[in-house]
């Protein structure tokens, strides 16, 4: 997302800092020293925050200073800390995946196999198209709609599909009216539009806004008391990229995933939804697989023999939420490398070469 559509951004800022994680007396290795060394060497650039927890112990919490922005609006140089909100960018998509599961558990939204166009009765002409009539909510959850969508262009380019969606007079018709380039379900095509459709379904079926549903059903139960969610000039929040959280609060979401959807003896999201979300549905063009708005890969670590599955939300600029359930491990990374082509390199190196390689 860029400044082209952010002047009308809506922000929901609520409350004060949540309680921190417990801190381990001594991490297995000095992860902070290794991280600092990588930054000093120039191999790791634009790092704002890195947090790692293992079995509820915070084994790494490191903050830095750097240039930042809020959904494309420059903020200047920020000295980050545990109470500083940070753009999640497309990690927002993975949070929306959780919200859809929560809404489904509450009986508010249709199941994944339900027809997608049936949720948009205002477009009977589109529903009359036999190919569009085949679309299901699952196709949106797995980004396998099969429709043309181009977010390979820079987010400063008005021809970028997400930017064009934000500028369209009717964003949902804009998404659903795109031509097909593949059979639904057969090809992964990265699409903020798919998540915009899901966010609309949640809000409509729950009878509230997407941020309010998130606050009530996910954030408040986790003790997350502050967040922002940006919206376009039409007042519609960006389900694809608009959420801002504090790094420790994003880590709380990671810990919720490690706890199979339960928090303080309260069920937040069903284990069945998480199991389905973390089951690979389609290969991506990024060397990993994809479930229901979560990337899925495998890695090795001295903690465990063999390879083990990890799941992650990825966001523009290097934003990451990683979990490896077998190792009871979660990691959050916030960066300022927005729209930089190789911004994936530094978070990948931290995950593989610092976190997974050194915890025992």
C-alpha positions as CSV (number, residue, x, y, z in Angstrom):
1,X,0.0,0.0,0.0
2,X,1.2,3.6,-0.6
3,X,0.3,7.2,0.1
4,X,-2.0,7.2,-2.9
5,X,-4.8,5.8,-0.8
6,X,-3.9,6.6,2.8
7,X,-4.9,10.2,3.4
8,X,-8.2,9.0,4.6
9,X,-6.7,6.4,6.9
10,X,-8.8,5.4,9.9
11,X,-6.9,4.6,13.0
12,X,-8.2,2.8,16.0
13,X,-5.9,3.5,19.0
14,X,-7.0,1.9,22.2
15,X,-5.6,1.6,25.6
16,X,-2.2,1.0,27.1
17,X,0.6,-1.6,27.1
18,X,-0.3,-5.2,27.7
19,X,1.6,-7.3,30.2
20,X,5.0,-8.6,28.8
21,X,6.1,-12.2,28.5
22,X,8.1,-13.8,31.2
23,X,11.9,-13.5,30.5
24,X,14.1,-16.5,30.5
25,X,16.9,-16.3,33.0
26,X,19.5,-17.2,30.3
27,X,18.9,-18.0,26.6
28,X,20.6,-21.1,25.2
29,X,23.0,-18.9,23.3
30,X,23.5,-15.2,23.1
31,X,21.0,-14.5,20.3
32,X,21.1,-10.8,20.9
33,X,24.9,-10.7,20.4
34,X,24.6,-12.7,17.1
35,X,21.8,-10.4,15.9
36,X,23.8,-7.2,16.8
37,X,26.8,-8.6,15.0
38,X,24.8,-9.2,11.9
39,X,23.5,-5.6,12.0
40,X,27.0,-4.2,12.6
41,X,28.3,-6.2,9.7
42,X,25.8,-4.7,7.3
43,X,24.3,-8.1,6.5
44,X,21.1,-7.3,8.3
45,X,19.7,-3.9,7.4
46,X,16.6,-1.8,8.4
47,X,15.9,-3.9,11.5
48,X,13.4,-2.4,13.9
49,X,12.5,-5.2,16.3
50,X,13.1,-8.9,16.8
51,X,11.4,-11.0,19.5
52,X,11.7,-14.8,20.0
53,X,9.9,-16.9,22.6
54,X,10.3,-20.6,23.3
55,X,7.9,-22.4,25.6
56,X,6.6,-19.0,26.9
57,X,10.1,-17.8,27.7
58,X,11.2,-14.6,25.9
59,X,14.7,-15.6,24.8
60,X,15.3,-12.6,22.6
61,X,13.8,-9.1,22.6
62,X,15.7,-6.4,20.7
63,X,14.7,-3.0,19.5
64,X,16.5,-0.5,17.3
65,X,16.0,2.9,15.7
66,X,15.3,3.6,12.1
67,X,13.1,5.3,9.5
68,X,9.5,4.1,9.5
69,X,6.2,4.8,7.9
70,X,2.5,4.0,8.5
71,X,0.9,2.5,5.5
72,X,3.1,4.6,3.2
73,X,3.0,7.8,5.3
74,X,6.5,8.7,6.4
75,X,7.0,8.9,10.2
76,X,10.7,9.9,10.3
77,X,13.3,8.2,12.4
78,X,11.6,6.2,15.3
79,X,13.3,4.7,18.3
80,X,11.4,1.5,18.7
81,X,10.4,-0.2,21.9
82,X,7.8,-2.7,23.3
83,X,5.1,0.0,23.2
84,X,5.7,1.2,19.6
85,X,3.1,0.2,17.0
86,X,4.5,-1.1,13.8
87,X,3.0,-1.8,10.4
88,X,2.3,-5.5,9.8
89,X,1.6,-5.0,6.1
90,X,0.6,-8.4,4.7
91,X,0.9,-10.2,8.0
92,X,-2.5,-8.6,8.4
93,X,-3.8,-11.2,5.9
94,X,-2.8,-14.0,8.3
95,X,-4.6,-12.2,11.1
96,X,-7.7,-12.0,9.0
97,X,-7.4,-15.7,8.4
98,X,-7.6,-16.2,12.1
99,X,-10.6,-13.8,12.3
100,X,-12.5,-15.8,9.7
101,X,-11.9,-19.0,11.7
102,X,-13.2,-17.3,14.8
103,X,-16.3,-16.0,13.0
104,X,-16.9,-19.5,11.6
105,X,-16.5,-21.0,15.1
106,X,-19.2,-18.5,16.3
107,X,-21.5,-19.6,13.4
108,X,-21.4,-16.1,11.9
109,X,-19.9,-16.7,8.4
110,X,-20.3,-19.4,5.8
111,X,-18.0,-22.4,5.6
112,X,-15.1,-22.4,3.2
113,X,-16.9,-24.6,0.7
114,X,-19.8,-22.0,0.4
115,X,-20.1,-20.2,-3.0
116,X,-18.2,-16.9,-2.9
117,X,-20.5,-14.9,-5.2
118,X,-23.5,-15.9,-3.0
119,X,-22.0,-13.5,-0.4
120,X,-22.2,-10.6,-2.8
121,X,-25.9,-10.7,-4.0
122,X,-25.5,-7.1,-5.2
123,X,-23.6,-8.5,-8.3
124,X,-26.2,-10.8,-9.9
125,X,-24.5,-10.3,-13.3
126,X,-21.2,-11.6,-12.0
127,X,-22.9,-14.6,-10.3
128,X,-24.5,-15.5,-13.6
129,X,-21.1,-16.3,-15.1
130,X,-20.7,-20.1,-14.8
131,X,-17.0,-19.8,-14.1
132,X,-17.4,-17.2,-11.3
133,X,-20.3,-19.3,-9.9
134,X,-17.7,-22.0,-9.2
135,X,-15.7,-19.8,-6.9
136,X,-15.8,-20.7,-3.2
137,X,-14.7,-18.9,0.0
138,X,-11.9,-21.5,0.2
139,X,-10.5,-20.1,-3.1
140,X,-10.2,-16.7,-1.4
141,X,-8.6,-18.2,1.7
142,X,-5.9,-20.0,-0.3
143,X,-5.5,-17.3,-3.0
144,X,-6.5,-19.7,-5.7
145,X,-9.3,-17.7,-7.3
146,X,-7.6,-18.0,-10.6
147,X,-8.3,-14.4,-11.5
148,X,-5.8,-12.0,-12.9
149,X,-4.1,-9.9,-10.1
150,X,-0.8,-8.1,-10.2
151,X,1.0,-7.1,-7.1
152,X,4.4,-7.7,-8.6
153,X,4.5,-4.0,-9.6
154,X,5.7,-1.5,-7.0
155,X,3.1,-0.3,-4.6
156,X,3.9,3.2,-5.9
157,X,2.5,2.2,-9.3
158,X,-1.2,2.9,-9.8
159,X,-1.4,-0.2,-12.0
160,X,-0.6,-2.4,-9.0
161,X,-3.8,-4.3,-8.4
162,X,-4.1,-3.5,-4.7
163,X,-3.5,0.2,-5.4
164,X,-6.1,0.1,-8.2
165,X,-8.5,-1.7,-5.9
166,X,-8.2,1.1,-3.3
167,X,-8.9,3.7,-6.0
168,X,-11.8,1.9,-7.5
169,X,-15.4,3.3,-7.0
170,X,-16.5,-0.2,-6.0
171,X,-13.6,-2.3,-4.7
172,X,-15.6,-5.6,-4.5
173,X,-16.9,-5.4,-8.0
174,X,-13.4,-4.5,-9.1
175,X,-12.0,-7.7,-7.5
176,X,-14.7,-10.0,-8.7
177,X,-14.9,-8.7,-12.2
178,X,-11.3,-9.5,-13.0
179,X,-10.7,-12.0,-15.9
180,X,-9.7,-15.6,-15.2
181,X,-6.1,-16.7,-16.1
182,X,-6.4,-20.1,-14.4
183,X,-9.0,-22.6,-13.3
184,X,-10.1,-21.8,-9.7
185,X,-8.2,-24.0,-7.2
186,X,-5.3,-24.8,-9.5
187,X,-2.9,-21.9,-9.2
188,X,-1.7,-19.6,-6.4
189,X,-1.9,-15.9,-7.4
190,X,-1.0,-13.5,-4.6
191,X,-4.0,-11.3,-4.1
192,X,-4.9,-8.6,-1.5
193,X,-8.2,-8.5,-3.2
194,X,-9.0,-12.1,-2.0
195,X,-8.5,-10.9,1.6
196,X,-10.5,-7.8,1.0
197,X,-13.5,-10.0,0.1
198,X,-13.0,-12.1,3.3
199,X,-12.8,-9.0,5.5
200,X,-16.0,-7.8,4.0
201,X,-17.8,-11.1,4.6
202,X,-16.6,-11.1,8.3
203,X,-17.8,-7.6,8.9
204,X,-21.1,-8.0,7.1
205,X,-22.0,-11.3,8.8
206,X,-20.9,-10.2,12.2
207,X,-22.8,-6.9,11.9
208,X,-19.8,-4.8,12.9
209,X,-16.5,-3.4,11.5
210,X,-13.6,-5.7,11.0
211,X,-11.4,-3.8,13.6
212,X,-14.2,-4.0,16.2
213,X,-14.7,-7.7,15.6
214,X,-10.9,-8.2,15.9
215,X,-10.8,-6.1,19.1
216,X,-13.6,-8.1,20.7
217,X,-12.9,-11.6,19.6
218,X,-9.1,-11.8,19.3
219,X,-7.2,-8.8,20.7
220,X,-9.1,-8.2,24.0
221,X,-9.0,-11.9,25.0
222,X,-5.2,-11.9,24.4
223,X,-4.7,-8.7,26.4
224,X,-3.9,-6.6,23.3
225,X,-5.1,-3.2,24.1
226,X,-3.6,-1.0,21.4
227,X,-3.8,-1.2,17.7
228,X,-4.4,0.8,14.5
229,X,-6.1,-0.3,11.3
230,X,-5.7,2.0,8.3
231,X,-8.5,2.5,5.7
232,X,-8.8,4.1,2.3
233,X,-10.5,7.3,1.4
234,X,-13.8,5.4,1.3
235,X,-13.5,4.5,5.0
236,X,-13.1,0.8,4.3
237,X,-10.2,-0.7,6.3
238,X,-7.5,-2.6,4.5
239,X,-7.9,-6.3,5.3
240,X,-4.9,-7.0,3.2
241,X,-2.3,-4.7,4.8
242,X,-3.6,-2.1,7.2
243,X,-3.0,-3.5,10.7
244,X,-0.5,-2.0,13.1
245,X,0.4,-3.8,16.4
246,X,3.2,-3.6,19.0
247,X,5.7,-6.4,18.4
248,X,5.1,-8.1,21.8
249,X,1.4,-8.2,20.9
250,X,2.1,-9.9,17.6
251,X,4.1,-12.4,19.5
252,X,1.0,-13.1,21.7
253,X,-0.8,-14.1,18.5
254,X,2.2,-16.5,17.8
255,X,1.9,-17.9,21.3
256,X,-1.9,-18.4,20.7
257,X,-1.0,-20.5,17.6
258,X,1.5,-22.6,19.6
259,X,-1.3,-23.2,22.2
260,X,-3.5,-24.5,19.4
261,X,-5.9,-21.6,19.7
262,X,-6.5,-21.5,23.5
263,X,-5.4,-18.7,25.9
264,X,-5.7,-18.7,29.7
265,X,-8.1,-21.6,29.6
266,X,-10.3,-19.8,27.0
267,X,-10.8,-21.1,23.5
268,X,-10.2,-18.3,21.0
269,X,-10.1,-20.2,17.8
270,X,-10.7,-23.9,17.2
271,X,-7.9,-26.3,16.7
272,X,-9.7,-27.6,13.7
273,X,-9.5,-24.2,12.0
274,X,-5.8,-23.9,12.8
275,X,-5.1,-27.5,11.6
276,X,-6.9,-26.7,8.3
277,X,-5.1,-23.3,8.0
278,X,-1.7,-24.9,8.5
279,X,-2.3,-27.8,6.0
280,X,-0.6,-27.0,2.7
281,X,-3.3,-26.3,0.0
282,X,-1.2,-25.1,-2.9
283,X,2.4,-24.4,-3.9
284,X,3.5,-20.7,-4.2
285,X,6.0,-19.1,-6.4
286,X,8.2,-18.3,-3.4
287,X,9.6,-21.8,-2.6
288,X,7.1,-22.5,0.2
289,X,3.5,-23.7,0.3
290,X,0.3,-22.0,1.3
291,X,-2.6,-22.9,3.5
292,X,-5.4,-20.6,4.6
293,X,-3.6,-17.2,4.4
294,X,-0.4,-18.7,6.0
295,X,2.9,-19.6,4.4
296,X,4.1,-23.1,5.2
297,X,7.7,-24.3,5.1
298,X,10.2,-26.7,6.8
299,X,13.4,-26.1,8.6
300,X,16.0,-27.8,10.8
301,X,17.1,-26.9,14.3
302,X,19.5,-28.4,16.8
303,X,16.5,-28.5,19.2
304,X,14.9,-31.5,17.3
305,X,16.1,-34.2,14.9
306,X,14.9,-34.0,11.2
307,X,12.9,-31.3,9.5
308,X,9.9,-29.6,11.1
309,X,7.1,-27.5,9.7
310,X,6.9,-23.8,10.3
311,X,4.1,-21.4,9.5
312,X,4.4,-17.7,8.9
313,X,2.7,-14.5,8.0
314,X,4.9,-12.4,5.6
315,X,4.6,-8.6,5.1
316,X,6.1,-6.0,2.8
317,X,9.4,-4.6,4.1
318,X,10.4,-7.7,6.1
319,X,7.5,-8.0,8.6
320,X,7.3,-11.6,9.9
321,X,5.4,-13.8,12.4
322,X,7.0,-17.3,12.5
323,X,5.8,-20.3,14.5
324,X,7.3,-23.8,14.7
325,X,4.9,-25.8,16.9
326,X,7.2,-28.9,17.2
327,X,9.8,-26.7,18.9
328,X,7.3,-24.5,20.8
329,X,8.9,-21.6,19.1
330,X,7.6,-18.2,17.8
331,X,9.4,-15.2,16.4
332,X,8.4,-11.7,15.4
333,X,10.4,-9.5,13.1
334,X,9.7,-5.8,12.2
335,X,11.7,-4.0,9.5
336,X,11.6,-0.8,7.6
337,X,12.6,-2.1,4.2
338,X,9.3,-1.2,2.6
339,X,9.1,-1.8,-1.2
340,X,12.7,-3.0,-1.2
341,X,13.0,-6.0,-3.6
342,X,15.3,-8.1,-1.4
343,X,13.6,-7.2,1.9
344,X,12.9,-10.9,2.4
345,X,16.6,-11.7,2.8
346,X,17.3,-10.3,6.3
347,X,14.2,-11.9,8.1
348,X,15.0,-15.2,6.4
349,X,18.6,-15.1,7.6
350,X,17.5,-14.2,11.1
351,X,15.0,-17.1,11.2
352,X,17.3,-19.7,9.7
353,X,20.8,-18.6,10.8
354,X,20.2,-17.0,14.2
355,X,17.0,-18.5,15.6
356,X,16.7,-22.0,14.3
357,X,20.4,-22.6,14.0
358,X,21.3,-21.6,17.6
359,X,18.6,-22.6,19.9
360,X,19.2,-26.0,21.5
